Amino acid sequence: MNPRPTQIVYFALNRWDSMIQREQHLMLGLSRTYRILFIDPPLSLPTLLFGKMRGKQWTFREHLRWVNDQLAVYTPPAFPPFNQYVGWIHLLHTTLLMFLVKKLLSRFNFREYIVGIGRPFLGEIVKKLNPQLSYYDCSDDYLESPRLRGDKTMLREYEERTLKSVDLVFCSGQGLREAKGRLNRNCFLIPNGVELTSFEPKLSDMDSPQDIRGINKPILGYIGLIDERLDFDNLKRLAQARPDWSIVLIGPLMSKHSAAIFKKNPNVYFPGEKDYRELYRYLKMFDVCLIPFKINEFTKMIYPTKLHQYFAAGKPVISSHLPDLEVFAPWVEFYSDAKEMEIKIERSLREDSEGKALERMRVASENTWDRRVESMIEIFRGHL
């Protein structure tokens, strides 16, 4: 009988130094039990060049860094472009990545390991690495993403191969679990969570962030990517209907068009992307938190990480009708259009209380990343 795995090799969807999201939280938690090699997705030469033009500190060379004693992050060198468009380039990518990763596995003496896949188009690596256990962590329906670039027919086939090749599938939402479970019966729900210590109200009365200090109250706040998933039309109508309210959207602006929509609305603010450790200072300033997503095939599968961050801060939450959030109906107000959003916000401002804030914080405490990690480890051991 093989010994129980003590290591994880994880092929990430997003780079470690990108916005702190699900992957980083899960890997940090798992690193308390396993030695982990986190593999950044390779970037192409054009992507690196474009990133440098925008001020990104990306390098063309490979490098390795340690996050803690148990967790190393490997960034591959620049790879050829168009791997999501052309099959033979995708094969070249995979072959090159395997060559580099196998050298690292030998260097760090990884022998009894689990392979995790965050990038949905890498199923063929399971056979090449022959792990004791393999899993695919699915946090979005990537093929429906408006920002996906590639040959969708080819990528759909690759994701199906991934689902069939791994032993386990972890999904962030029930909708994803039902969809992906058709191709792999070992499909488990591991929702997004929260790191409580980063978002609970602090005892110290720290100064409010300078860049929103002078903004009029009440403040309706959002934290996350500012991209095509946001319901800009209804946000604009809300801003026009209530010029006495301030709308603050914090996060990386993925397109200049997004900000241009609000150029005639002086009560809408874009403070930019903030360090993860500073987010609670902004949340403290919010009177109501927003999850203003459009409803489409992509967003219907989303379980927003920000939900439990908002709850941990004790804030009221107003959201569009996302299926995976319906179980939180006692603590989330849902809207269908700008008028209903205005009514729900007004009611939340009027009726919020310390008791309600404590109840939201209790819900957050039941949905921590530590609990998600414990569930994953239990599933690993049960399957082995």
Helices and strands as residue ranges (DSSP letters): E 7-11, H 22-30, E 35-39, H 45-53, E 63-68, E 71-75, H 87-107, E 113-117, H 125-129, E 133-138, G 142-144, H 152-165, E 168-171, H 174-180, E 187-189, H 196-199, G 210-212, E 219-223, H 232-241, E 246-250, H 256-260, E 268-272, G 276-278, H 279-283, E 288-291, G 299-301, H 306-312, E 317-320, G 323-328, E 332-335, H 338-351, H 354-365, H 369-383
